[in-house]
């Protein structure tokens, strides 16, 4: 992406600076400029690197200890466009995502929320984001450990249940 330069041959009024910036960025690939939303940074193709940067700034990881250690990923945004791009990117990779609107409340304006609530989908996304995360790297690592720990507990439980079922079947067959 080219660096945006404003000519310095004369001082520019504040309105001219904004107009000049919009004019310089409107033709750039991956920039969505309009009068209502301004210039967004929604790329035409989303990558794991871009998503990690966006998630570092706008997303959060929830580990619900009370509900079998469920791990969910959430990204809130006023502008729906980046969330739609992310939803398309993840859906193309087989990840089920949810997106819903949140009404304005108090001082907060209406917004959109993208969710990845399934443990297996959250794990898939976090594994791909982890190498590129900076701010949320430790949280993502902790969430992956939680998912792994829960999987081991489930495996031990199911292994024990299978053994119990086999013993019960064997006892019933003896009679």
Secondary structure as the mmCIF struct_conf table of DSSP 4:
data_model
#
loop_
_struct_conf.conf_type_id
_struct_conf.id
_struct_conf.beg_label_comp_id
_struct_conf.beg_label_asym_id
_struct_conf.beg_label_seq_id
_struct_conf.end_label_comp_id
_struct_conf.end_label_asym_id
_struct_conf.end_label_seq_id
HELX_LH_PP_P HELX_LH_PP_P1 UNK A 2 UNK A 4
BEND BEND1 UNK A 9 UNK A 10
HELX_RH_AL_P HELX_RH_AL_P1 UNK A 14 UNK A 25
TURN_TY1_P TURN_TY1_P1 UNK A 26 UNK A 27
BEND BEND2 UNK A 28 UNK A 28
TURN_TY1_P TURN_TY1_P2 UNK A 29 UNK A 30
STRN STRN1 UNK A 32 UNK A 34
TURN_TY1_P TURN_TY1_P3 UNK A 35 UNK A 37
STRN STRN2 UNK A 38 UNK A 40
BEND BEND3 UNK A 44 UNK A 45
HELX_RH_AL_P HELX_RH_AL_P2 UNK A 48 UNK A 58
STRN STRN3 UNK A 59 UNK A 64
TURN_TY1_P TURN_TY1_P4 UNK A 65 UNK A 69
STRN STRN4 UNK A 70 UNK A 77
BEND BEND4 UNK A 78 UNK A 79
HELX_RH_AL_P HELX_RH_AL_P3 UNK A 80 UNK A 92
TURN_TY1_P TURN_TY1_P5 UNK A 93 UNK A 94
STRN STRN5 UNK A 98 UNK A 102
STRN STRN6 UNK A 105 UNK A 105
TURN_TY1_P TURN_TY1_P6 UNK A 106 UNK A 107
STRN STRN7 UNK A 108 UNK A 108
HELX_LH_PP_P HELX_LH_PP_P2 UNK A 109 UNK A 110
STRN STRN8 UNK A 111 UNK A 116
HELX_RH_AL_P HELX_RH_AL_P4 UNK A 119 UNK A 129
HELX_RH_3T_P HELX_RH_3T_P1 UNK A 130 UNK A 132
BEND BEND5 UNK A 134 UNK A 134
TURN_TY1_P TURN_TY1_P7 UNK A 135 UNK A 136
HELX_RH_AL_P HELX_RH_AL_P5 UNK A 137 UNK A 174
#
